[in-house]
Amino acid sequence: MRCPACNAENEKEGGHCVGCGALLPRRSRRSRTVPDDTTTPFSGPFEPVNLPALRAYWVALLGMIPFAGLVLGPAALLLWAYARRKSRGNPQFSAHAPLLAAFLIGVAVTVANWVGVVLMYLGLRGG
């Protein structure tokens, strides 16, 4: 680590500088850097082979908006089926986690929204 006061090279962080004796800063344990090669559904650029799975994931997330899930939940499941078919046997496909998340979120959103509509209908009909 370089000393900010005298620019001398030190072997370790923290403690005192070997050149000028100034107090060296310590690196915070909480400020861990994320490697540059980390891929998430929100980091770009996207590989073209992964786009169908990522679209299904994004639509499933948007389906969490109340009442939008009535349409977007089933749409996410259709996009999931398309992405799964396109990704089978493709060694370049790497968006396995977003594909699984699209399916799970799509099912949960679809079931929750449609059960809610049925319960509202039954409640209005019975009252």
N, CA, C and O atoms as CSV, one atom per row, in Angstrom:
chain,resi,resn,atom,element,x,y,z
A,1,MET,N,N,0.842,-1.174,0.000
A,1,MET,CA,C,0.000,0.000,0.000
A,1,MET,C,C,0.886,1.236,0.000
A,1,MET,O,O,1.913,1.277,0.678
A,2,ARG,N,N,0.486,2.226,-0.755
A,2,ARG,CA,C,1.240,3.481,-0.811
A,2,ARG,C,C,0.753,4.427,0.282
A,2,ARG,O,O,-0.444,4.540,0.544
A,3,CYS,N,N,1.689,5.087,0.898
A,3,CYS,CA,C,1.381,6.076,1.936
A,3,CYS,C,C,0.815,7.324,1.260
A,3,CYS,O,O,1.409,7.828,0.307
A,4,PRO,N,N,-0.323,7.830,1.736
A,4,PRO,CA,C,-0.889,9.031,1.127
A,4,PRO,C,C,-0.050,10.287,1.421
A,4,PRO,O,O,-0.148,11.271,0.688
A,5,ALA,N,N,0.762,10.268,2.470
A,5,ALA,CA,C,1.543,11.454,2.833
A,5,ALA,C,C,2.853,11.546,2.047
A,5,ALA,O,O,3.153,12.591,1.470
A,6,CYS,N,N,3.640,10.455,2.019
A,6,CYS,CA,C,4.966,10.520,1.387
A,6,CYS,C,C,5.102,9.637,0.160
A,6,CYS,O,O,6.151,9.645,-0.484
A,7,ASN,N,N,4.067,8.872,-0.180
A,7,ASN,CA,C,4.050,8.006,-1.362
A,7,ASN,C,C,5.029,6.833,-1.257
A,7,ASN,O,O,5.425,6.264,-2.274
A,8,ALA,N,N,5.420,6.471,-0.036
A,8,ALA,CA,C,6.309,5.326,0.158
A,8,ALA,C,C,5.500,4.039,0.102
A,8,ALA,O,O,4.339,4.006,0.511
A,9,GLU,N,N,6.119,2.983,-0.405
A,9,GLU,CA,C,5.447,1.682,-0.508
A,9,GLU,C,C,5.560,0.958,0.834
A,9,GLU,O,O,6.651,0.849,1.393
A,10,ASN,N,N,4.432,0.464,1.349
A,10,ASN,CA,C,4.376,-0.277,2.605
A,10,ASN,C,C,3.848,-1.665,2.334
A,10,ASN,O,O,3.085,-1.873,1.391
A,11,GLU,N,N,4.249,-2.616,3.157
A,11,GLU,CA,C,3.846,-4.008,2.932
A,11,GLU,C,C,2.403,-4.283,3.309
A,11,GLU,O,O,1.749,-5.096,2.655
A,12,LYS,N,N,1.886,-3.638,4.336
A,12,LYS,CA,C,0.541,-3.949,4.794
A,12,LYS,C,C,-0.274,-2.682,4.992
A,12,LYS,O,O,0.263,-1.579,5.093
A,13,GLU,N,N,-1.583,-2.874,5.043
A,13,GLU,CA,C,-2.489,-1.765,5.295
A,13,GLU,C,C,-2.588,-1.546,6.792
A,13,GLU,O,O,-2.337,-2.459,7.580
A,14,GLY,N,N,-2.949,-0.352,7.176
A,14,GLY,CA,C,-3.067,-0.034,8.588
A,14,GLY,C,C,-1.687,0.132,9.210
A,14,GLY,O,O,-0.679,-0.138,8.557
A,15,GLY,N,N,-1.629,0.559,10.427
A,15,GLY,CA,C,-0.356,0.758,11.103
A,15,GLY,C,C,0.275,2.074,10.688
A,15,GLY,O,O,-0.421,3.031,10.349
A,16,HIS,N,N,1.620,2.112,10.717
A,16,HIS,CA,C,2.344,3.344,10.394
A,16,HIS,C,C,3.218,3.137,9.170
A,16,HIS,O,O,3.654,2.024,8.878
A,17,CYS,N,N,3.469,4.238,8.454
A,17,CYS,CA,C,4.296,4.223,7.255
A,17,CYS,C,C,5.751,4.010,7.641
A,17,CYS,O,O,6.222,4.558,8.638
A,18,VAL,N,N,6.466,3.210,6.846
A,18,VAL,CA,C,7.882,2.958,7.117
A,18,VAL,C,C,8.730,4.157,6.719
A,18,VAL,O,O,9.854,4.298,7.201
A,19,GLY,N,N,8.218,5.025,5.850
A,19,GLY,CA,C,8.987,6.181,5.394
A,19,GLY,C,C,8.842,7.390,6.287
A,19,GLY,O,O,9.841,7.975,6.707
A,20,CYS,N,N,7.598,7.778,6.586
A,20,CYS,CA,C,7.381,9.020,7.336
A,20,CYS,C,C,6.713,8.805,8.681
A,20,CYS,O,O,6.640,9.739,9.480
A,21,GLY,N,N,6.225,7.610,8.954
A,21,GLY,CA,C,5.600,7.323,10.241
A,21,GLY,C,C,4.142,7.744,10.323
A,21,GLY,O,O,3.533,7.648,11.388
A,22,ALA,N,N,3.574,8.209,9.219
A,22,ALA,CA,C,2.173,8.626,9.223
A,22,ALA,C,C,1.266,7.409,9.392
A,22,ALA,O,O,1.625,6.292,9.019
A,23,LEU,N,N,0.103,7.643,9.953
A,23,LEU,CA,C,-0.869,6.577,10.158
A,23,LEU,C,C,-1.475,6.186,8.811
A,23,LEU,O,O,-1.984,7.037,8.082
A,24,LEU,N,N,-1.417,4.907,8.491
A,24,LEU,CA,C,-1.952,4.413,7.222
A,24,LEU,C,C,-3.425,4.044,7.386
A,24,LEU,O,O,-3.818,3.490,8.413
A,25,PRO,N,N,-4.233,4.349,6.384
A,25,PRO,CA,C,-5.656,3.982,6.475
A,25,PRO,C,C,-5.830,2.479,6.311
A,25,PRO,O,O,-5.040,1.805,5.651
A,26,ARG,N,N,-6.871,1.988,6.921
A,26,ARG,CA,C,-7.221,0.577,6.777
A,26,ARG,C,C,-8.344,0.456,5.775
A,26,ARG,O,O,-9.206,1.329,5.671
A,27,ARG,N,N,-8.321,-0.628,5.049
A,27,ARG,CA,C,-9.423,-0.901,4.127
A,27,ARG,C,C,-10.568,-1.481,4.932
A,27,ARG,O,O,-10.382,-2.400,5.729
A,28,SER,N,N,-11.748,-0.937,4.714
A,28,SER,CA,C,-12.927,-1.404,5.425
A,28,SER,C,C,-13.255,-2.831,5.001
A,28,SER,O,O,-13.174,-3.174,3.821
A,29,ARG,N,N,-13.621,-3.645,5.963
A,29,ARG,CA,C,-14.007,-5.023,5.643
A,29,ARG,C,C,-15.342,-5.068,4.912
A,29,ARG,O,O,-15.622,-6.008,4.169
A,30,ARG,N,N,-16.155,-4.053,5.128
A,30,ARG,CA,C,-17.470,-4.026,4.502
A,30,ARG,C,C,-17.414,-3.621,3.040
A,30,ARG,O,O,-18.311,-3.968,2.272
A,31,SER,N,N,-16.407,-2.914,2.651
A,31,SER,CA,C,-16.355,-2.430,1.271
A,31,SER,C,C,-15.653,-3.440,0.372
A,31,SER,O,O,-14.571,-3.178,-0.154
A,32,ARG,N,N,-16.271,-4.565,0.212
A,32,ARG,CA,C,-15.742,-5.578,-0.697
A,32,ARG,C,C,-16.147,-5.202,-2.111
A,32,ARG,O,O,-17.284,-4.800,-2.358
A,33,THR,N,N,-15.243,-5.331,-3.001
A,33,THR,CA,C,-15.562,-5.001,-4.387
A,33,THR,C,C,-16.107,-6.231,-5.084
A,33,THR,O,O,-15.716,-7.361,-4.793
A,34,VAL,N,N,-17.014,-5.986,-6.005
A,34,VAL,CA,C,-17.596,-7.056,-6.790
A,34,VAL,C,C,-16.703,-7.274,-8.000
A,34,VAL,O,O,-16.331,-6.309,-8.668
A,35,PRO,N,N,-16.354,-8.509,-8.296
A,35,PRO,CA,C,-15.516,-8.753,-9.474
A,35,PRO,C,C,-16.179,-8.242,-10.746
A,35,PRO,O,O,-17.406,-8.215,-10.848
A,36,ASP,N,N,-15.372,-7.843,-11.699
A,36,ASP,CA,C,-15.890,-7.293,-12.944
A,36,ASP,C,C,-16.629,-8.325,-13.781
A,36,ASP,O,O,-17.496,-7.964,-14.577
A,37,ASP,N,N,-16.302,-9.598,-13.616
A,37,ASP,CA,C,-16.932,-10.617,-14.451
A,37,ASP,C,C,-18.230,-11.150,-13.867
A,37,ASP,O,O,-18.755,-12.150,-14.357
A,38,THR,N,N,-18.761,-10.507,-12.827
A,38,THR,CA,C,-20.017,-10.928,-12.242
A,38,THR,C,C,-21.157,-10.570,-13.181
A,38,THR,O,O,-21.269,-9.427,-13.623
A,39,THR,N,N,-21.997,-11.541,-13.482
A,39,THR,CA,C,-23.143,-11.265,-14.330
A,39,THR,C,C,-24.407,-11.374,-13.507
A,39,THR,O,O,-24.605,-12.343,-12.774
A,40,THR,N,N,-25.245,-10.390,-13.631
A,40,THR,CA,C,-26.542,-10.386,-12.988
A,40,THR,C,C,-27.577,-10.084,-14.055
A,40,THR,O,O,-27.228,-9.672,-15.161
A,41,PRO,N,N,-28.841,-10.286,-13.736
A,41,PRO,CA,C,-29.862,-9.955,-14.731
A,41,PRO,C,C,-29.946,-8.465,-15.051
A,41,PRO,O,O,-30.657,-8.075,-15.976
A,42,PHE,N,N,-29.227,-7.625,-14.296
A,42,PHE,CA,C,-29.291,-6.189,-14.509
A,42,PHE,C,C,-27.992,-5.613,-15.037
A,42,PHE,O,O,-27.933,-4.419,-15.328
A,43,SER,N,N,-26.951,-6.417,-15.172
A,43,SER,CA,C,-25.679,-5.906,-15.669
A,43,SER,C,C,-25.560,-6.224,-17.148
A,43,SER,O,O,-25.863,-7.337,-17.578
A,44,GLY,N,N,-25.129,-5.270,-17.905
A,44,GLY,CA,C,-24.997,-5.475,-19.338
A,44,GLY,C,C,-23.546,-5.441,-19.719
A,44,GLY,O,O,-22.719,-5.218,-18.834
A,45,PRO,N,N,-23.177,-5.636,-20.909
A,45,PRO,CA,C,-24.036,-6.000,-22.033
A,45,PRO,C,C,-24.450,-7.462,-21.935
A,45,PRO,O,O,-23.792,-8.270,-21.281
A,46,PHE,N,N,-25.533,-7.775,-22.588
A,46,PHE,CA,C,-26.099,-9.107,-22.490
A,46,PHE,C,C,-25.718,-9.937,-23.705
A,46,PHE,O,O,-25.674,-9.438,-24.829
A,47,GLU,N,N,-25.450,-11.188,-23.463
A,47,GLU,CA,C,-25.203,-12.119,-24.559
A,47,GLU,C,C,-26.540,-12.373,-25.264
A,47,GLU,O,O,-27.551,-12.582,-24.593
A,48,PRO,N,N,-26.567,-12.361,-26.574
A,48,PRO,CA,C,-27.835,-12.563,-27.293
A,48,PRO,C,C,-28.520,-13.883,-26.943
A,48,PRO,O,O,-29.748,-13.968,-26.961
A,49,VAL,N,N,-27.739,-14.905,-26.627
A,49,VAL,CA,C,-28.329,-16.209,-26.313
A,49,VAL,C,C,-29.076,-16.164,-24.970
A,49,VAL,O,O,-29.965,-16.985,-24.742
A,50,ASN,N,N,-28.734,-15.225,-24.080
A,50,ASN,CA,C,-29.364,-15.120,-22.762
A,50,ASN,C,C,-30.571,-14.185,-22.748
A,50,ASN,O,O,-31.314,-14.174,-21.767
A,51,LEU,N,N,-30.785,-13.411,-23.791
A,51,LEU,CA,C,-31.854,-12.414,-23.787
A,51,LEU,C,C,-33.254,-12.980,-23.568
A,51,LEU,O,O,-34.015,-12.370,-22.818
A,52,PRO,N,N,-33.646,-14.105,-24.171
A,52,PRO,CA,C,-34.996,-14.615,-23.898
A,52,PRO,C,C,-35.223,-14.936,-22.415
A,52,PRO,O,O,-36.301,-14.671,-21.885
A,53,ALA,N,N,-34.228,-15.496,-21.754
A,53,ALA,CA,C,-34.371,-15.807,-20.326
A,53,ALA,C,C,-34.446,-14.540,-19.499
A,53,ALA,O,O,-35.222,-14.466,-18.547
A,54,LEU,N,N,-33.654,-13.546,-19.850
A,54,LEU,CA,C,-33.671,-12.295,-19.099
A,54,LEU,C,C,-34.977,-11.546,-19.312
A,54,LEU,O,O,-35.491,-10.925,-18.382
A,55,ARG,N,N,-35.515,-11.594,-20.514
A,55,ARG,CA,C,-36.817,-10.959,-20.761
A,55,ARG,C,C,-37.907,-11.626,-19.933
A,55,ARG,O,O,-38.761,-10.944,-19.364
A,56,ALA,N,N,-37.883,-12.947,-19.862
A,56,ALA,CA,C,-38.869,-13.663,-19.046
A,56,ALA,C,C,-38.743,-13.251,-17.578
A,56,ALA,O,O,-39.751,-13.072,-16.893
A,57,TYR,N,N,-37.523,-13.103,-17.102
A,57,TYR,CA,C,-37.282,-12.693,-15.714
A,57,TYR,C,C,-37.808,-11.283,-15.463
A,57,TYR,O,O,-38.466,-11.035,-14.453
A,58,TRP,N,N,-37.519,-10.363,-16.377
A,58,TRP,CA,C,-37.964,-8.974,-16.202
A,58,TRP,C,C,-39.488,-8.873,-16.231
A,58,TRP,O,O,-40.074,-8.121,-15.452
A,59,VAL,N,N,-40.127,-9.624,-17.120
A,59,VAL,CA,C,-41.587,-9.603,-17.181
A,59,VAL,C,C,-42.176,-10.192,-15.904
A,59,VAL,O,O,-43.183,-9.695,-15.400
A,60,ALA,N,N,-41.558,-11.246,-15.376
A,60,ALA,CA,C,-42.039,-11.836,-14.121
A,60,ALA,C,C,-41.927,-10.830,-12.982
A,60,ALA,O,O,-42.823,-10.742,-12.143
A,61,LEU,N,N,-40.840,-10.075,-12.948
A,61,LEU,CA,C,-40.695,-9.056,-11.903
A,61,LEU,C,C,-41.740,-7.953,-12.054
A,61,LEU,O,O,-42.307,-7.497,-11.061
A,62,LEU,N,N,-41.996,-7.526,-13.277
A,62,LEU,CA,C,-43.024,-6.503,-13.500
A,62,LEU,C,C,-44.417,-7.031,-13.153
A,62,LEU,O,O,-45.319,-6.258,-12.829
A,63,GLY,N,N,-44.583,-8.343,-13.224
A,63,GLY,CA,C,-45.861,-8.947,-12.868
A,63,GLY,C,C,-46.186,-8.825,-11.399
A,63,GLY,O,O,-47.319,-9.088,-10.995
A,64,MET,N,N,-45.219,-8.431,-10.587
A,64,MET,CA,C,-45.480,-8.251,-9.162
A,64,MET,C,C,-46.291,-6.987,-8.874
A,64,MET,O,O,-46.762,-6.790,-7.754
A,65,ILE,N,N,-46.453,-6.141,-9.874
A,65,ILE,CA,C,-47.299,-4.964,-9.719
A,65,ILE,C,C,-48.738,-5.464,-9.623
A,65,ILE,O,O,-49.183,-6.230,-10.477
A,66,PRO,N,N,-49.470,-5.038,-8.591
A,66,PRO,CA,C,-50.847,-5.539,-8.423
A,66,PRO,C,C,-51.684,-5.344,-9.687
A,66,PRO,O,O,-51.633,-4.291,-10.324
A,67,PHE,N,N,-52.425,-6.335,-10.025
A,67,PHE,CA,C,-53.312,-6.440,-11.178
A,67,PHE,C,C,-52.563,-6.547,-12.505
A,67,PHE,O,O,-53.114,-7.087,-13.464
A,68,ALA,N,N,-51.341,-6.059,-12.593
A,68,ALA,CA,C,-50.558,-6.261,-13.822
A,68,ALA,C,C,-50.170,-7.726,-13.939
A,68,ALA,O,O,-49.938,-8.225,-15.040
A,69,GLY,N,N,-50.098,-8.417,-12.806
A,69,GLY,CA,C,-49.752,-9.826,-12.802
A,69,GLY,C,C,-50.793,-10.717,-13.444
A,69,GLY,O,O,-50.506,-11.862,-13.793
A,70,LEU,N,N,-52.017,-10.193,-13.606
A,70,LEU,CA,C,-53.050,-10.972,-14.287
A,70,LEU,C,C,-52.628,-11.282,-15.718
A,70,LEU,O,O,-52.947,-12.346,-16.248
A,71,VAL,N,N,-51.922,-10.364,-16.333
A,71,VAL,CA,C,-51.465,-10.546,-17.708
A,71,VAL,C,C,-49.984,-10.904,-17.744
A,71,VAL,O,O,-49.571,-11.789,-18.493
A,72,LEU,N,N,-49.182,-10.208,-16.927
A,72,LEU,CA,C,-47.739,-10.387,-16.999
A,72,LEU,C,C,-47.267,-11.712,-16.396
A,72,LEU,O,O,-46.223,-12.228,-16.795
A,73,GLY,N,N,-48.011,-12.264,-15.452
A,73,GLY,CA,C,-47.653,-13.573,-14.893
A,73,GLY,C,C,-47.695,-14.666,-15.953
A,73,GLY,O,O,-46.700,-15.360,-16.165
A,74,PRO,N,N,-48.844,-14.830,-16.626
A,74,PRO,CA,C,-48.882,-15.812,-17.709
A,74,PRO,C,C,-47.918,-15.483,-18.854
A,74,PRO,O,O,-47.361,-16.387,-19.477
A,75,ALA,N,N,-47.721,-14.181,-19.134
A,75,ALA,CA,C,-46.769,-13.796,-20.179
A,75,ALA,C,C,-45.354,-14.234,-19.802
A,75,ALA,O,O,-44.593,-14.684,-20.657
A,76,ALA,N,N,-45.007,-14.103,-18.531
A,76,ALA,CA,C,-43.682,-14.532,-18.069
A,76,ALA,C,C,-43.526,-16.037,-18.232
A,76,ALA,O,O,-42.447,-16.512,-18.587
A,77,LEU,N,N,-44.586,-16.789,-17.978
A,77,LEU,CA,C,-44.513,-18.242,-18.135
A,77,LEU,C,C,-44.375,-18.635,-19.608
A,77,LEU,O,O,-43.666,-19.588,-19.931
A,78,LEU,N,N,-45.045,-17.906,-20.496
A,78,LEU,CA,C,-44.885,-18.176,-21.925
A,78,LEU,C,C,-43.469,-17.830,-22.386
A,78,LEU,O,O,-42.863,-18.575,-23.156
A,79,LEU,N,N,-42.950,-16.704,-21.915
A,79,LEU,CA,C,-41.581,-16.329,-22.261
A,79,LEU,C,C,-40.579,-17.315,-21.673
A,79,LEU,O,O,-39.552,-17.606,-22.287
A,80,TRP,N,N,-40.878,-17.828,-20.483
A,80,TRP,CA,C,-40.010,-18.835,-19.862
A,80,TRP,C,C,-39.947,-20.089,-20.729
A,80,TRP,O,O,-38.870,-20.636,-20.966
A,81,ALA,N,N,-41.127,-20.546,-21.207
A,81,ALA,CA,C,-41.157,-21.751,-22.038
A,81,ALA,C,C,-40.369,-21.532,-23.329
A,81,ALA,O,O,-39.641,-22.421,-23.771
A,82,TYR,N,N,-40.511,-20.359,-23.930
A,82,TYR,CA,C,-39.767,-20.046,-25.146
A,82,TYR,C,C,-38.262,-20.016,-24.863
A,82,TYR,O,O,-37.478,-20.583,-25.624
A,83,ALA,N,N,-37.860,-19.362,-23.779
A,83,ALA,CA,C,-36.436,-19.253,-23.433
A,83,ALA,C,C,-35.853,-20.618,-23.099
A,83,ALA,O,O,-34.711,-20.911,-23.452
A,84,ARG,N,N,-36.621,-21.443,-22.429
A,84,ARG,CA,C,-36.130,-22.779,-22.080
A,84,ARG,C,C,-35.905,-23.617,-23.331
A,84,ARG,O,O,-34.917,-24.343,-23.437
A,85,ARG,N,N,-36.826,-23.509,-24.270
A,85,ARG,CA,C,-36.689,-24.260,-25.518
A,85,ARG,C,C,-35.473,-23.776,-26.312
A,85,ARG,O,O,-34.744,-24.583,-26.889
A,86,LYS,N,N,-35.256,-22.459,-26.339
A,86,LYS,CA,C,-34.122,-21.898,-27.068
A,86,LYS,C,C,-32.784,-22.215,-26.405
A,86,LYS,O,O,-31.763,-22.311,-27.085
A,87,SER,N,N,-32.782,-22.378,-25.080
A,87,SER,CA,C,-31.522,-22.569,-24.355
A,87,SER,C,C,-31.077,-24.026,-24.287
A,87,SER,O,O,-29.909,-24.299,-24.012
A,88,ARG,N,N,-31.971,-24.945,-24.528
A,88,ARG,CA,C,-31.609,-26.367,-24.422
A,88,ARG,C,C,-30.515,-26.719,-25.416
A,88,ARG,O,O,-30.604,-26.423,-26.607
A,89,GLY,N,N,-29.485,-27.356,-24.890
A,89,GLY,CA,C,-28.395,-27.817,-25.724
A,89,GLY,C,C,-27.455,-26.735,-26.212
A,89,GLY,O,O,-26.541,-27.021,-26.986
A,90,ASN,N,N,-27.653,-25.498,-25.781
A,90,ASN,CA,C,-26.780,-24.415,-26.209
A,90,ASN,C,C,-25.689,-24.217,-25.158
A,90,ASN,O,O,-25.994,-23.780,-24.048
A,91,PRO,N,N,-24.439,-24.521,-25.466
A,91,PRO,CA,C,-23.370,-24.406,-24.468
A,91,PRO,C,C,-23.038,-22.969,-24.101
A,91,PRO,O,O,-22.387,-22.740,-23.082
A,92,GLN,N,N,-23.465,-21.988,-24.899
A,92,GLN,CA,C,-23.184,-20.592,-24.587
A,92,GLN,C,C,-24.193,-19.987,-23.626
A,92,GLN,O,O,-23.961,-18.902,-23.094
A,93,PHE,N,N,-25.304,-20.665,-23.393
A,93,PHE,CA,C,-26.338,-20.156,-22.496
A,93,PHE,C,C,-25.832,-20.181,-21.060
A,93,PHE,O,O,-25.360,-21.211,-20.579
A,94,SER,N,N,-25.932,-19.041,-20.378
A,94,SER,CA,C,-25.431,-18.970,-19.003
A,94,SER,C,C,-26.423,-18.348,-18.035
A,94,SER,O,O,-26.075,-18.139,-16.873
A,95,ALA,N,N,-27.640,-18.045,-18.459
A,95,ALA,CA,C,-28.618,-17.382,-17.595
A,95,ALA,C,C,-29.563,-18.395,-16.948
A,95,ALA,O,O,-30.784,-18.260,-17.030
A,96,HIS,N,N,-28.987,-19.403,-16.310
A,96,HIS,CA,C,-29.808,-20.451,-15.694
A,96,HIS,C,C,-30.588,-19.936,-14.484
A,96,HIS,O,O,-31.756,-20.283,-14.314
A,97,ALA,N,N,-29.961,-19.118,-13.649
A,97,ALA,CA,C,-30.638,-18.593,-12.457
A,97,ALA,C,C,-31.800,-17.670,-12.825
A,97,ALA,O,O,-32.883,-17.831,-12.262
A,98,PRO,N,N,-31.630,-16.706,-13.744
A,98,PRO,CA,C,-32.789,-15.888,-14.122
A,98,PRO,C,C,-33.903,-16.701,-14.769
A,98,PRO,O,O,-35.079,-16.367,-14.625
A,99,LEU,N,N,-33.542,-17.763,-15.480
A,99,LEU,CA,C,-34.559,-18.612,-16.096
A,99,LEU,C,C,-35.385,-19.323,-15.034
A,99,LEU,O,O,-36.611,-19.377,-15.129
A,100,LEU,N,N,-34.722,-19.864,-14.031
A,100,LEU,CA,C,-35.440,-20.509,-12.927
A,100,LEU,C,C,-36.275,-19.497,-12.149
A,100,LEU,O,O,-37.416,-19.782,-11.787
A,101,ALA,N,N,-35.713,-18.321,-11.891
A,101,ALA,CA,C,-36.441,-17.283,-11.165
A,101,ALA,C,C,-37.665,-16.823,-11.951
A,101,ALA,O,O,-38.711,-16.552,-11.362
A,102,ALA,N,N,-37.546,-16.732,-13.271
A,102,ALA,CA,C,-38.692,-16.341,-14.095
A,102,ALA,C,C,-39.829,-17.336,-13.946
A,102,ALA,O,O,-40.995,-16.949,-13.866
A,103,PHE,N,N,-39.491,-18.611,-13.909
A,103,PHE,CA,C,-40.529,-19.629,-13.745
A,103,PHE,C,C,-41.192,-19.530,-12.371
A,103,PHE,O,O,-42.418,-19.496,-12.267
A,104,LEU,N,N,-40.374,-19.484,-11.321
A,104,LEU,CA,C,-40.922,-19.466,-9.953
A,104,LEU,C,C,-41.737,-18.206,-9.681
A,104,LEU,O,O,-42.830,-18.276,-9.118
A,105,ILE,N,N,-41.208,-17.066,-10.079
A,105,ILE,CA,C,-41.929,-15.805,-9.858
A,105,ILE,C,C,-43.175,-15.756,-10.734
A,105,ILE,O,O,-44.230,-15.300,-10.292
A,106,GLY,N,N,-43.056,-16.225,-11.974
A,106,GLY,CA,C,-44.214,-16.232,-12.875
A,106,GLY,C,C,-45.354,-17.072,-12.336
A,106,GLY,O,O,-46.513,-16.662,-12.401
A,107,VAL,N,N,-45.037,-18.251,-11.801
A,107,VAL,CA,C,-46.076,-19.110,-11.215
A,107,VAL,C,C,-46.700,-18.442,-9.998
A,107,VAL,O,O,-47.924,-18.410,-9.867
A,108,ALA,N,N,-45.867,-17.909,-9.108
A,108,ALA,CA,C,-46.377,-17.276,-7.886
A,108,ALA,C,C,-47.250,-16.066,-8.215
A,108,ALA,O,O,-48.311,-15.888,-7.618
A,109,VAL,N,N,-46.820,-15.252,-9.141
A,109,VAL,CA,C,-47.572,-14.053,-9.517
A,109,VAL,C,C,-48.895,-14.430,-10.161
A,109,VAL,O,O,-49.933,-13.845,-9.852
A,110,THR,N,N,-48.856,-15.404,-11.052
A,110,THR,CA,C,-50.083,-15.825,-11.736
A,110,THR,C,C,-51.092,-16.385,-10.750
A,110,THR,O,O,-52.261,-16.001,-10.763
A,111,VAL,N,N,-50.645,-17.285,-9.903
A,111,VAL,CA,C,-51.556,-17.909,-8.937
A,111,VAL,C,C,-52.109,-16.853,-7.974
A,111,VAL,O,O,-53.314,-16.818,-7.728
A,112,ALA,N,N,-51.252,-16.001,-7.431
A,112,ALA,CA,C,-51.707,-15.010,-6.463
A,112,ALA,C,C,-52.719,-14.045,-7.073
A,112,ALA,O,O,-53.734,-13.739,-6.446
A,113,ASN,N,N,-52.460,-13.570,-8.267
A,113,ASN,CA,C,-53.376,-12.613,-8.885
A,113,ASN,C,C,-54.706,-13.248,-9.258
A,113,ASN,O,O,-55.762,-12.661,-9.018
A,114,TRP,N,N,-54.667,-14.439,-9.841
A,114,TRP,CA,C,-55.922,-15.056,-10.259
A,114,TRP,C,C,-56.737,-15.580,-9.082
A,114,TRP,O,O,-57.966,-15.555,-9.128
A,115,VAL,N,N,-56.078,-16.050,-8.037
A,115,VAL,CA,C,-56.817,-16.433,-6.822
A,115,VAL,C,C,-57.452,-15.196,-6.205
A,115,VAL,O,O,-58.580,-15.255,-5.715
A,116,GLY,N,N,-56.744,-14.087,-6.223
A,116,GLY,CA,C,-57.314,-12.837,-5.711
A,116,GLY,C,C,-58.538,-12.399,-6.480
A,116,GLY,O,O,-59.518,-11.954,-5.883
A,117,VAL,N,N,-58.498,-12.516,-7.798
A,117,VAL,CA,C,-59.661,-12.140,-8.618
A,117,VAL,C,C,-60.846,-13.053,-8.306
A,117,VAL,O,O,-61.974,-12.579,-8.169
A,118,VAL,N,N,-60.598,-14.344,-8.196
A,118,VAL,CA,C,-61.685,-15.293,-7.887
A,118,VAL,C,C,-62.269,-14.995,-6.513
A,118,VAL,O,O,-63.489,-15.018,-6.348
A,119,LEU,N,N,-61.432,-14.720,-5.532
A,119,LEU,CA,C,-61.943,-14.409,-4.197
A,119,LEU,C,C,-62.740,-13.103,-4.186
A,119,LEU,O,O,-63.752,-13.003,-3.492
A,120,MET,N,N,-62.298,-12.115,-4.938
A,120,MET,CA,C,-63.065,-10.864,-5.020
A,120,MET,C,C,-64.413,-11.103,-5.678
A,120,MET,O,O,-65.426,-10.562,-5.236
A,121,TYR,N,N,-64.433,-11.907,-6.727
A,121,TYR,CA,C,-65.678,-12.222,-7.402
A,121,TYR,C,C,-66.641,-12.946,-6.455
A,121,TYR,O,O,-67.820,-12.602,-6.378
A,122,LEU,N,N,-66.135,-13.939,-5.746
A,122,LEU,CA,C,-66.978,-14.683,-4.801
A,122,LEU,C,C,-67.474,-13.785,-3.675
A,122,LEU,O,O,-68.610,-13.925,-3.222
A,123,GLY,N,N,-66.636,-12.874,-3.229
A,123,GLY,CA,C,-67.044,-11.963,-2.167
A,123,GLY,C,C,-68.110,-10.987,-2.626
A,123,GLY,O,O,-69.039,-10.673,-1.883
A,124,LEU,N,N,-67.971,-10.510,-3.856
A,124,LEU,CA,C,-68.985,-9.579,-4.386
A,124,LEU,C,C,-70.291,-10.288,-4.696
A,124,LEU,O,O,-71.368,-9.716,-4.530
A,125,ARG,N,N,-70.199,-11.523,-5.144
A,125,ARG,CA,C,-71.388,-12.288,-5.488
A,125,ARG,C,C,-72.179,-12.691,-4.244
A,125,ARG,O,O,-73.409,-12.721,-4.256
A,126,GLY,N,N,-71.458,-12.997,-3.184
A,126,GLY,CA,C,-72.124,-13.462,-1.951
A,126,GLY,C,C,-72.673,-12.326,-1.112
A,126,GLY,O,O,-73.541,-12.565,-0.272
A,127,GLY,N,N,-72.212,-11.112,-1.300
A,127,GLY,CA,C,-72.585,-9.979,-0.445
A,127,GLY,C,C,-73.732,-9.268,-0.961
A,127,GLY,O,O,-74.173,-8.289,-0.359
